[in-house]
């Protein structure tokens, strides 16, 4: 048995479809619903409803590529490993880095959301937690305590995590539904849709940008969590796709209801300066107070802890599995691959993510600034899924695929297009900044890889060249693109979208053709074959016993 197999055997396969769906839905419904409706409305006005639909379609399309990968490789931290399996160390590392940045930054983001809502309490000490743009020193200390709490719940055992999360998820679903219904019943002003600049006061480009920077990508990003906990799934082939797709669709219904409720409940006086002048500290709670729903405001203040805390707890769990996966890719010290045999928890990885969460908390103190970074980093991490799934069909056609969609040759390139468009919609210079953050991680890759002989390193560089070039090209197109997306205007409106679509298809084809049977894939193929053989042998013994 390899060291990797040994560490994975310490995980407990105790999570069924319901528990995994709760993990996905619990990750999706975090702080996004508390702030997303307002931020989307500020950018896009009433047309923000379409932003949520577009965001769900993008997430669902990309998620379908990852469900096949997740069922093929039910390993801890799967999302950071698929690129390594298909393209080797360079592409694998960049995808893992982007994915980890996107997920680990959510943890301090959720804590920030809770404290930001608390700042609306009518107490002097509470109002001093947030200055209108970012957390104060006191607010930062309070958020740090919450982050420690998230990790504390994950320290003991996966069974404690599952039981706690299932209970929290029920509460997290009930409160948003109740909020939407109560606000709609209290005040439903349809003139908000036609007045104050009309349905799309800032144009349709704002509708697209809202997908990337209003927290919508963040809001749906939780579909990754069941995939990262695949090593703990009882029957990953059946439970993973159900959990991923189900959690996205349930969340979409809730988000649209909340967006409609918010749009119709905003008092006309607050829209005197237009939608982009809204600046609530605690959007849904403030509206509840405005319409005399004090009981709902109190419930929302309580849920501002429960929802983000539930998501923060889940992400503390999944990011520790991701660090475990990065270590198994060979890009972190071996200590981060250790799993406690008694509790099934990768404790060294948990501590590393705690430290990184504190750094993010100190640098990005407002929910909005964290949401922007998370959104673009998430999209960058998404692009490996469509490429990896079709690459592995080409170079590893005989691997067992519990989930295999016939339409995947069509779905995968569409997912690549959607991911590229969302990255472009995020607007320059944000796209450039996040791509720069991706480059910051390269020295770690270089430390582990450049010491290898050239003959061993060369195929990894060749197979990863498409991804490096793709990010540079997308940064250039974002800079040169339409002014409505922050660019210089060298690409005319409409044509910029065409260019992004063509770039996405070109790099998709390059990426699929660049895949190779690298040593990591050969090793994992062997492990999966042995695991499947052991399962079949066990099933046969059980059948004979009956």
C-alpha positions in Angstrom: 0.0 0.0 0.0 1.4 3.5 -1.0 1.7 6.3 1.5 -1.1 8.1 -0.3 -3.4 5.1 -0.1 -2.6 4.8 3.6 -3.5 8.3 4.4 -6.8 8.0 2.4 -7.7 4.9 4.3 -7.9 7.0 7.5 -10.9 8.9 6.1 -14.3 7.5 7.1 -16.7 6.7 4.3 -19.8 7.8 6.3 -21.4 10.5 4.1 -24.4 9.6 2.0 -26.4 11.5 -0.6 -28.3 13.5 2.0 -25.2 14.4 4.0 -23.3 15.4 0.8 -26.2 17.5 -0.5 -26.3 19.2 2.9 -22.5 19.9 2.5 -23.1 21.4 -0.9 -26.2 23.4 0.0 -24.6 24.4 3.3 -21.5 25.7 1.4 -23.7 27.5 -1.2 -26.0 29.2 1.3 -23.5 31.2 3.3 -23.1 34.9 3.3 -23.9 35.2 -0.4 -27.6 35.4 0.2 -27.1 38.0 3.0 -25.3 40.5 0.7 -25.6 39.2 -2.8 -29.1 40.5 -3.6 -28.1 44.1 -2.7 -24.7 44.0 -4.5 -26.3 42.5 -7.6 -29.1 45.2 -7.6 -26.5 48.0 -7.1 -24.7 46.8 -10.3 -27.6 45.6 -12.5 -30.8 47.0 -11.0 -33.9 44.7 -11.3 -32.1 42.8 -14.1 -30.0 41.2 -11.4 -32.5 38.4 -11.5 -30.9 37.3 -14.7 -27.5 37.5 -13.1 -28.5 34.7 -10.7 -29.9 32.6 -13.5 -26.7 33.0 -15.6 -24.6 32.3 -12.5 -26.5 29.0 -11.9 -26.2 28.0 -15.6 -22.5 28.6 -15.5 -22.0 26.7 -12.2 -24.2 23.8 -13.3 -22.4 23.4 -16.7 -19.0 23.4 -15.0 -20.2 21.2 -12.2 -21.3 18.5 -14.6 -17.7 18.2 -15.8 -16.5 17.9 -12.2 -19.0 15.2 -11.2 -17.5 12.8 -13.7 -14.0 13.6 -12.4 -15.2 13.4 -8.8 -16.7 9.9 -9.3 -13.6 8.7 -11.1 -11.3 9.8 -8.4 -13.1 9.8 -5.0 -10.2 11.3 -3.2 -9.8 13.9 -0.5 -9.2 17.4 -2.1 -10.2 16.1 -5.5 -10.7 19.5 -7.0 -7.0 20.3 -6.7 -5.9 17.0 -8.2 -7.8 16.6 -11.5 -5.4 18.9 -13.4 -2.4 17.0 -12.1 -3.9 13.7 -13.3 -4.5 15.0 -16.8 -1.6 17.4 -17.5 1.1 16.9 -14.9 2.6 19.2 -12.4 2.5 22.7 -13.9 -1.1 22.8 -15.0 -2.1 20.8 -12.0 -0.4 23.1 -9.6 -1.8 26.3 -11.1 -5.3 24.9 -11.0 -4.8 23.7 -7.4 -3.4 27.1 -6.4 -6.4 29.0 -8.0 -8.9 26.6 -6.4 -7.3 26.8 -3.0 -7.1 30.6 -3.1 -10.7 30.8 -4.0 -11.9 28.4 -1.3 -9.6 29.4 1.6 -10.5 33.1 1.3 -14.1 32.2 1.7 -13.5 31.3 5.4 -12.5 34.8 6.5 -15.1 36.1 4.1 -17.9 34.3 6.0 -16.5 35.6 9.4 -16.5 39.2 7.9 -20.1 38.8 6.8 -21.2 37.9 10.3 -19.4 40.8 11.9 -20.6 43.2 9.2 -24.2 42.3 10.0 -23.6 42.6 13.7 -22.5 46.2 13.1 -26.1 47.1 12.5 -27.1 46.3 16.1 -28.1 49.4 18.0 -25.2 49.3 20.4 -22.2 51.6 20.4 -19.8 48.7 20.6 -21.5 47.0 17.6 -21.5 50.0 15.4 -17.7 50.4 15.9 -17.1 47.0 14.3 -17.5 48.2 10.7 -16.8 51.7 9.3 -18.9 51.4 6.2 -16.2 50.0 4.0 -14.2 47.5 6.1 -13.9 46.0 9.5 -12.2 48.1 12.2 -9.6 46.6 14.5 -12.3 45.5 17.0 -14.2 43.9 14.1 -11.1 42.2 12.9 -10.6 40.7 16.4 -14.2 39.5 16.5 -14.0 37.9 13.1 -10.7 36.1 14.1 -12.6 34.5 17.0 -15.2 33.2 14.5 -12.5 31.8 12.3 -11.0 29.9 15.2 -14.5 28.5 16.0 -14.9 27.2 12.5 -11.6 25.3 12.7 -12.4 24.1 16.3 -15.5 22.3 15.1 -13.4 20.4 12.5 -10.7 19.4 14.9 -12.4 16.4 16.4 -14.1 14.1 13.9 -15.9 14.0 10.5 -19.0 12.5 12.2 -19.3 15.5 14.5 -18.9 17.7 11.4 -21.6 15.9 9.5 -24.1 15.9 12.4 -23.5 19.6 13.1 -23.7 20.5 9.4 -27.0 18.7 8.7 -28.7 20.6 11.6 -27.2 24.0 10.5 -28.1 23.4 6.8 -31.8 22.9 7.7 -31.8 26.2 9.5 -29.9 27.9 6.7 -32.5 26.8 4.1 -35.5 27.7 6.2 -34.5 31.3 7.1 -33.8 32.5 3.5 -37.2 31.0 2.4 -38.9 32.7 5.3 -37.2 36.0 4.7 -38.2 36.0 1.0 -41.8 35.2 1.8 -42.1 37.7 4.7 -40.6 40.6 2.7 -42.8 39.9 -0.3 -45.9 39.8 1.9 -44.8 43.0 3.8 -44.1 45.2 0.7 -44.2 44.4 -3.0 -43.7 47.6 -5.0 -43.6 46.6 -8.7 -42.9 50.2 -9.7 -39.3 49.6 -8.5 -38.8 47.5 -11.6 -39.9 50.2 -14.1 -38.9 53.4 -12.3 -35.4 54.5 -11.2 -33.7 53.8 -14.5 -35.8 50.9 -15.7 -35.2 47.2 -15.7 -31.5 47.3 -16.6 -30.4 50.9 -15.6 -26.7 50.2 -16.1 -27.1 48.1 -19.3 -26.7 44.4 -19.9 -23.0 44.5 -19.4 -23.6 45.2 -15.7 -25.9 42.1 -15.6 -22.9 40.0 -16.8 -20.4 41.8 -14.5 -22.6 41.1 -11.5 -22.2 37.4 -12.1 -18.5 37.7 -11.4 -18.1 40.5 -8.8 -21.4 40.7 -6.9 -20.8 37.5 -5.0 -22.9 35.3 -7.3 -20.0 33.1 -8.4 -19.1 32.9 -4.7 -22.7 32.0 -3.9 -22.8 29.0 -6.2 -19.2 27.9 -5.6 -20.2 25.6 -2.8 -20.9 22.8 -5.3 -17.2 21.9 -4.9 -17.5 20.9 -1.3 -19.1 17.4 -1.9 -16.4 16.7 -4.5 -13.6 17.6 -2.1 -15.0 15.3 0.5 -15.4 12.4 -2.0 -13.1 10.2 0.1 -15.7 10.2 2.8 -18.7 9.3 0.5 -20.3 5.9 0.9 -21.2 5.6 -2.8 -19.6 8.4 -4.7 -20.7 7.2 -8.1 -24.4 7.8 -7.3 -24.3 10.3 -4.5 -21.8 12.9 -5.9 -23.8 14.0 -9.0 -27.1 14.1 -7.1 -25.5 16.2 -4.3 -23.8 18.6 -6.7 -26.7 19.2 -9.1 -29.4 19.1 -6.4 -27.6 21.7 -4.2 -27.2 24.1 -7.1 -30.9 23.9 -8.2 -32.3 24.3 -4.7 -30.0 27.3 -4.1 -31.1 28.9 -7.4 -34.8 28.9 -6.4 -33.9 30.4 -3.0 -31.7 33.1 -4.5 -34.2 34.2 -7.1 -36.9 34.5 -4.5 -34.6 36.6 -2.3 -33.6 38.8 -5.2 -37.2 39.5 -6.2 -38.1 40.1 -2.5 -35.3 42.6 -2.1 -36.0 44.5 -5.4 -39.7 45.0 -4.4 -39.1 45.8 -0.8 -36.6 48.7 -1.2 -38.5 51.9 -0.2 -38.8 54.4 -3.0 -37.1 57.0 -0.9 -33.9 54.9 -0.8 -33.9 54.8 -4.6 -33.9 58.5 -5.1 -30.2 58.3 -6.2 -30.8 55.1 -8.3 -30.0 51.5 -7.5 -26.2 52.1 -7.5 -26.6 54.5 -4.5 -27.8 51.8 -2.2 -25.5 51.3 0.8 -27.1 49.1 3.5 -24.9 47.7 6.2 -27.2 44.7 6.7 -29.4 44.7 3.6 -32.2 42.2 4.4 -32.3 43.1 8.1 -32.4 46.8 7.3 -35.4 46.2 5.0 -37.1 44.1 7.7 -36.8 47.0 10.1 -38.1 49.4 7.5 -41.3 47.5 7.1 -41.8 46.7 10.8 -40.7 43.1 10.7 -38.6 43.4 13.8 -38.9 39.6 14.5 -37.4 38.9 11.1 -34.6 41.4 11.7 -33.7 39.6 14.9 -33.9 36.2 13.1 -31.6 37.6 10.4 -29.1 38.9 12.9 -29.0 35.4 14.4 -28.7 33.8 11.0 -25.9 36.2 10.0 -23.9 34.0 12.4 -25.4 30.6 11.6 -25.3 30.7 7.8 -21.8 32.1 7.4 -20.6 30.0 10.3 -22.0 26.9 8.7 -20.3 27.6 5.4 -17.0 28.6 7.2 -17.1 25.3 9.1 -17.6 23.4 5.8 -14.8 25.3 4.0 -12.5 24.7 7.0 -13.1 21.0 6.4 -12.8 21.0 2.6 -9.7 23.3 2.4 -7.9 20.9 4.7 -8.6 18.1 2.3 -7.4 20.3 -0.5 -4.1 20.9 1.2 -3.9 17.2 1.6 -4.4 16.9 -2.1 -1.7 19.5 -3.0 0.7 17.6 -0.7 0.0 14.4 -2.6 0.7 16.3 -5.8 4.2 16.8 -4.4 4.0 20.5 -3.8 4.0 20.7 0.0 5.9 19.0 2.8 4.7 15.5 3.8 3.4 16.6 7.2 0.4 18.2 5.4 -0.6 14.9 4.1 -1.0 13.3 7.5 -4.5 12.3 8.6 -5.3 11.6 12.2 -6.2 7.8 12.3 -8.6 8.3 15.3 -10.7 11.2 14.0 -10.1 11.1 10.3 -9.1 14.7 10.3 -6.0 16.1 8.4 -4.9 18.3 11.4 -1.6 19.8 10.0 -3.5 20.9 6.9 -6.2 22.4 9.1 -3.7 24.5 11.0 -2.1 25.8 7.8 -5.4 27.0 6.5 -6.1 28.7 9.8 -3.0 30.7 9.5 -3.7 31.6 5.9 -7.3 32.6 6.9 -5.9 35.1 9.4 -3.7 36.7 6.6 -6.7 37.1 4.3 -8.7 38.5 7.1 -6.0 41.2 7.8 -5.6 42.1 4.1 -9.2 42.0 2.8 -11.4 43.4 5.6 -14.7 43.9 3.7 -17.1 41.3 2.4 -17.2 43.0 -1.0 -13.5 43.0 -1.6 -13.2 39.4 -0.6 -16.1 38.5 -2.9 -14.4 40.0 -5.9 -11.2 38.1 -5.4 -13.1 34.8 -4.7 -15.2 35.2 -7.8 -12.3 35.6 -10.3 -10.0 33.0 -8.6 -12.9 30.6 -8.7 -13.5 31.0 -12.4 -9.7 30.5 -13.1 -9.9 27.2 -11.1 -13.0 26.2 -13.1 -11.3 26.0 -16.5 -9.4 22.9 -15.7 -12.6 20.8 -15.3 -13.8 20.9 -18.9 -10.3 20.4 -20.2 -9.4 17.6 -17.8 -12.6 15.6 -18.2 -12.2 15.3 -22.0 -8.4 14.9 -21.8 -8.9 11.9 -19.5 -11.4 10.4 -21.9 -8.7 10.6 -24.5 -5.7 9.3 -22.6 -7.4 7.0 -20.0 -10.5 5.7 -21.9 -10.6 2.4 -19.9 -10.8 4.0 -16.4 -14.1 3.3 -14.6 -16.5 6.2 -14.7 -19.5 5.8 -12.4 -20.8 9.0 -13.9 -20.4 9.4 -17.7 -22.6 11.8 -19.6 -23.0 11.2 -23.4 -23.3 14.9 -24.0 -20.0 15.7 -22.3 -18.1 16.4 -25.6 -20.6 19.3 -26.0 -20.9 20.3 -22.4 -17.2 20.6 -21.8 -16.4 23.3 -24.4 -19.5 25.2 -23.5 -18.3 25.2 -19.8 -14.9 26.5 -21.0 -16.7 29.3 -22.9 -18.8 30.2 -19.9 -15.8 30.3 -17.5 -13.9 32.5 -19.9 -16.8 34.9 -20.3 -17.3 35.3 -16.5 -13.6 36.0 -16.1 -13.8 38.7 -18.8 -17.0 40.1 -17.3 -15.2 40.6 -14.0 -13.7 43.8 -15.5 -10.1 45.1 -15.8 -8.1 45.7 -13.6 -9.6 43.1 -11.2 -8.9 40.3 -13.7 -5.3 41.4 -13.9 -4.9 41.5 -10.2 -6.2 38.0 -9.6 -4.1 36.6 -12.4 -1.1 38.2 -10.7 -2.1 36.4 -7.5 -2.0 33.2 -9.5 1.6 34.0 -10.5 2.6 34.5 -6.8 2.2 30.8 -6.2 4.6 29.7 -9.0 7.8 30.0 -6.8 6.4 27.1 -4.6 6.0 25.0 -7.8 9.5 26.0 -8.9 11.0 25.0 -5.6 9.8 21.4 -5.9 9.9 21.0 -9.7 12.9 22.8 -11.1 15.4 20.6 -9.3 14.2 17.6 -11.4 16.2 16.6 -14.5 15.2 18.4 -17.7 14.1 15.2 -19.4 11.7 14.6 -16.5 10.5 18.3 -16.3 10.1 19.0 -20.0 6.8 17.1 -20.6 5.2 18.8 -17.6 6.1 22.2 -19.0 4.8 21.3 -22.4 1.5 20.0 -21.1 1.0 23.1 -18.9 2.0 25.7 -21.4 -1.6 26.1 -22.6 -2.8 27.2 -19.2 0.0 29.8 -18.6 -0.6 31.2 -22.1 -4.4 31.2 -21.6 -4.1 33.4 -18.4 -1.8 35.8 -20.1 -4.0 36.1 -23.2 -7.1 36.6 -21.1 -5.4 39.3 -19.1 -4.5 41.1 -22.3 -8.0 40.8 -23.8 -9.5 42.1 -20.5 -7.1 45.1 -20.7 -7.8 45.7 -24.4 -11.6 44.9 -24.2 -14.7 47.0 -24.1 -14.9 50.0 -21.9 -18.1 48.6 -20.3 -15.9 45.9 -18.9 -13.1 48.2 -17.7 -10.9 47.8 -20.8 -9.3 50.3 -23.1 -12.0 49.9 -25.8 -9.8 48.5 -28.5 -12.3 45.7 -29.0 -15.7 46.9 -30.1 -18.8 46.0 -28.1 -20.1 42.6 -29.2 -16.9 41.7 -30.9 -15.1 41.4 -27.6 -17.5 38.6 -26.6 -16.8 36.9 -29.9 -13.1 37.1 -29.3 -13.4 35.6 -25.8 -15.5 32.7 -27.1 -13.0 32.0 -29.9 -10.1 32.2 -27.4 -11.9 29.8 -25.0 -12.5 27.2 -27.8 -8.9 27.5 -29.1 -7.4 26.9 -25.6 -9.9 24.2 -24.9 -8.6 22.2 -27.9 -5.0 23.0 -27.1 -5.5 21.9 -23.5 -7.2 18.6 -24.5 -4.4 17.8 -26.9 -1.7 18.6 -24.4 -2.8 16.0 -21.9 -0.4 13.1 -21.4 -0.1 9.9 -19.4 2.1 11.4 -16.6 3.4 9.4 -13.6 0.6 10.7 -11.3 -2.1 9.4 -13.7 -0.4 6.0 -14.1 -0.2 5.7 -10.3 -3.8 6.7 -9.6 -5.0 4.4 -12.3 -3.3 1.5 -10.6 -4.8 2.5 -7.2 -8.3 2.8 -8.6 -8.0 -0.6 -10.3 -6.9 -2.2 -7.1 -9.6 -0.5 -5.1 -12.3 -1.5 -7.6 -11.0 -5.1 -7.5 -11.1 -5.2 -3.7 -14.7 -3.9 -3.8 -15.8 -6.5 -6.3 -14.1 -9.2 -4.2 -15.8 -8.0 -1.1 -19.2 -7.9 -2.8 -18.7 -11.4 -4.1 -17.9 -12.7 -0.6 -21.0 -11.0 0.8 -23.1 -12.6 -2.0 -21.8 -16.1 -1.2 -22.4 -15.6 2.5 -26.1 -14.9 1.8 
